């Protein structure tokens, strides 16, 4: 049975992965202060957050 914490964390990581993927595909620029965040960083963030999302749901099924 999935705990509420696992469901919430899986959904949050899935949403973060989706937003990062949309940003990378659309080549949206992001600037934090004077630092321009490169688009390739969003590809890495999407893979990382997506992996955490999958891990959350897989670990809850054991």
Phi, psi and omega in degrees: 000138179281130175281160180298321179299316181295319179296313181297315181294322177296318179293318180297313179295325176295319179294319178297317179298318180295316179296318179294322178294317178297318178298317182292317181294320182274358178058039179287137179273146177227131178234128177246107186065237178262001183265125176268116182284122181291152182295327181299336178294329178289327176297316179295317180296323179294317179294316181296311181293322177297321177296319178294325177297311179297317180299319180300313183285327178290319183292333181283340183276350181281000000 
